[in-house]
Amino acid sequence: MHGIQVGVESLHVEETNINSISAPCWLQLVLSGLQVCTGVMVHGYPMVQHLCGGLHSFMLEHGFNSIADFKGASLPYFTTHGDLVARQQAAVAERKAAKVGLANDQNWTGDGFIAEAESMVSNKA
């Protein structure tokens, strides 16, 4: 569970189950504050050391020198559920439009059988 507070130029998150994997994800969404007090109460202070170590490993793995290097990097990919649905519908429509062959069995013609069958071969060179 997490709580999100949005300010004018900042985003602060309190996540109960924060860990070294989820912390960089939140930071990539322009996070300005990460509150871990509940995590410390549940898991003890070594949890903070693990969190810092995991964040450091993430930064080394990706060549970042500071949090500022990747803060907000995910924002261009952040969108709404409605946008994702619209993109999916457009992709399905595009695939249907590009479909080769006959739409249904009623479209078969006796004389054009060979050409119609060839139009549906998927591994044509």
C-alpha positions as CSV (number, residue, x, y, z in Angstrom):
1,M,0.0,0.0,0.0
2,H,1.2,3.5,-0.7
3,G,0.1,7.1,-0.4
4,I,0.9,9.7,-2.9
5,Q,1.1,13.4,-2.3
6,V,1.5,15.7,-5.3
7,G,2.9,19.2,-4.9
8,V,3.6,21.9,-7.5
9,E,7.0,20.6,-8.5
10,S,7.3,17.4,-6.4
11,L,5.9,14.0,-5.7
12,H,6.2,12.4,-2.3
13,V,5.4,8.7,-1.7
14,E,4.9,6.7,1.4
15,E,5.0,3.1,0.6
16,T,4.6,0.5,3.3
17,N,6.6,-2.2,1.4
18,I,9.3,-0.1,-0.1
19,N,12.4,-2.0,-1.1
20,S,15.5,-1.5,-3.3
21,I,13.6,-2.5,-6.4
22,S,10.6,-0.3,-6.0
23,A,12.5,2.8,-4.8
24,P,14.2,3.5,-8.1
25,C,10.9,3.0,-9.9
26,W,9.3,5.7,-7.8
27,L,12.3,7.9,-8.3
28,Q,12.0,7.6,-12.1
29,L,8.5,9.2,-11.7
30,V,9.9,12.5,-10.5
31,L,9.8,11.5,-6.8
32,S,11.1,14.2,-4.5
33,G,10.5,12.3,-1.3
34,L,10.4,8.7,-0.2
35,Q,9.1,8.1,3.3
36,V,10.1,4.8,4.8
37,C,9.2,5.2,8.5
38,T,6.6,2.4,8.4
39,G,9.2,0.1,6.8
40,V,11.7,0.9,9.5
41,M,9.1,0.3,12.2
42,V,8.3,-3.1,10.7
43,H,11.7,-4.3,9.5
44,G,14.2,-2.3,11.6
45,Y,16.9,0.2,10.7
46,P,18.9,-2.3,8.6
47,M,16.1,-2.0,6.1
48,V,17.4,1.6,5.3
49,Q,20.9,0.3,4.7
50,H,19.6,-2.4,2.4
51,L,17.5,0.3,0.6
52,C,20.5,2.5,0.1
53,G,22.7,-0.4,-1.0
54,G,20.1,-1.5,-3.6
55,L,19.7,2.0,-4.9
56,H,23.5,2.4,-5.2
57,S,23.7,-0.9,-7.1
58,F,20.9,0.2,-9.4
59,M,22.8,3.5,-10.1
60,L,26.0,1.7,-10.8
61,E,24.3,-0.9,-13.1
62,H,22.8,1.9,-15.2
63,G,25.7,4.4,-15.1
64,F,24.0,7.1,-13.0
65,N,26.1,9.3,-10.8
66,S,23.2,10.9,-8.9
67,I,19.4,10.5,-8.4
68,A,19.0,13.6,-10.5
69,D,20.4,11.6,-13.5
70,F,17.3,9.4,-13.6
71,K,14.7,11.3,-11.7
72,G,11.7,11.6,-13.9
73,A,13.1,9.4,-16.6
74,S,9.8,7.3,-16.8
75,L,7.5,10.3,-17.2
76,P,7.5,10.2,-21.0
77,Y,6.1,6.6,-20.7
78,F,3.5,7.4,-18.0
79,T,0.0,7.6,-19.3
80,T,-3.6,6.9,-18.4
81,H,-5.6,3.7,-18.6
82,G,-7.8,5.3,-21.2
83,D,-4.8,6.0,-23.4
84,L,-3.6,2.4,-23.1
85,V,-7.1,1.1,-24.1
86,A,-7.2,3.5,-27.1
87,R,-3.7,2.4,-28.2
88,Q,-4.7,-1.3,-27.8
89,Q,-7.8,-0.8,-29.9
90,A,-5.8,1.0,-32.6
91,A,-3.3,-1.8,-32.7
92,V,-6.0,-4.4,-33.1
93,A,-7.7,-2.4,-35.8
94,E,-4.4,-2.1,-37.6
95,R,-3.7,-5.8,-37.5
96,K,-7.2,-6.5,-38.8
97,A,-6.8,-4.0,-41.6
98,A,-3.5,-5.7,-42.6
99,K,-5.0,-9.2,-42.5
100,V,-4.6,-11.0,-45.8
101,G,-7.0,-13.5,-47.2
102,L,-10.7,-13.8,-47.1
103,A,-12.9,-12.3,-44.4
104,N,-15.1,-15.4,-44.2
105,D,-16.0,-18.7,-45.9
106,Q,-18.8,-17.0,-48.0
107,N,-16.1,-15.1,-49.9
108,W,-14.6,-18.2,-51.6
109,T,-15.2,-18.4,-55.3
110,G,-14.8,-21.6,-57.2
111,D,-12.6,-20.2,-60.0
112,G,-10.4,-18.1,-57.7
113,F,-9.7,-20.9,-55.2
114,I,-5.9,-21.1,-55.9
115,A,-5.3,-17.4,-55.8
116,E,-7.5,-17.0,-52.7
117,A,-5.7,-19.8,-50.9
118,E,-2.3,-18.4,-51.8
119,S,-3.3,-15.0,-50.4
120,M,-3.6,-16.6,-47.0
121,V,-0.2,-18.3,-46.9
122,S,1.7,-16.8,-44.0
123,N,5.2,-17.9,-44.8
124,K,5.5,-16.6,-48.3
125,A,9.0,-15.5,-49.2
